Amino acid sequence: MKEQQADTFKCEICGLHYNDKIDAQKCQEWCSKHNSCDLEVTARSIEASKSHHIFS
């Protein structure tokens, strides 16, 4: 886990960004252990928050 900008943290394995350091650490731990992403953690990523689509 690497700090990017002020208060932004990146998982070094999958590259997702988080505002919360703990979420970034959880992401990196999961990625390194399972070689995949945990949907519960990635849902809190900055990328996920930018991609919420509303379908009618």
N, C-alpha and C positions, 0 to 999 in steps of 0.2 A: 504494500500500500504506500502510495507516494502522494505527498501534499502537492497540489497543483497551484491554484490561485489561493488567495486568502479564503479560508473556510471551504475549500473544495478538495476532495480526496479522490484518488484514482486507484482502482484495482489494477495491479500490474499484470494480471493474467488475462482478464477479459477486456480490460480497458474502460469499463463503465466508471462514471463519476458520481460522487456522493457529496452531499453537504455535511453529512455526519461521519465523523471518523470511525465510529464503531460499526456503522453499516458497511463502510469500505473494508474494514478489517474482516467482518463476517463474510463478505463477498470473496475476498482473497483467500480466506481459509477454506471456504466451500469449493472454490474453483480449483485450488491446488490439491484438495483431497479427492474430489469426485470428477475432475476434468469436465465439469459442466457448470451451469449457473443455477442457483436456487431462485425460483420464481418469487418467493416471498421477499427475498432481499433485493433482487433486481427491480421489483416493483417500486422500490424507494429510491431508485437511481434518478439522476438528473435527466438522463435520456428518456426514461419511462415517463417522467412527469411532463416532458415536452411532446410526447407522442400519444396522448390520450385523445381518442377520436370518439365523437358522439354520432351514433347512427340512429336514424329515425325509422 
